């Protein structure tokens, strides 16, 4: 029967096409430059015989901008301590990276703003490359 043979060939081809489409959609969503999820507000109902209340809490931590100032002529150790004080990165990690990549003399002075969840790559690229 030609119809049965046709179905045997069609099903794997459709499955392959759907798989490729899902991969493309996944890659698109991964690299989409939309806004980051900054937190989800969730309501919790507290109910007891005496009291009824509605409480909101954030499922994810709120992200905020963290501003730092690097004085002119600051050493890598000074910058590492500033970053750690502001909660962006551990001083030891920063010192290791600037030593490893020899960024010591390339650190820029000035005022910088980072998101509280900034990666080490974001921090280094701003402080060293001054984008």
HELIX and SHEET records of a PDB file:
HELIX    1   1 UNK A    2  UNK A   31  1                                  30    
HELIX    2   2 UNK A   76  UNK A   85  1                                  10    
HELIX    3   3 UNK A   91  UNK A  100  1                                  10    
HELIX    4   4 UNK A  104  UNK A  106  5                                   3    
HELIX    5   5 UNK A  120  UNK A  129  1                                  10    
SHEET    1   A 2 UNK A  41  UNK A  47  0                                        
SHEET    2   A 2 UNK A  52  UNK A  58 -1                                        
SHEET    1   B 2 UNK A  65  UNK A  70  0                                        
SHEET    2   B 2 UNK A 110  UNK A 115 -1                                        
END                                                                             
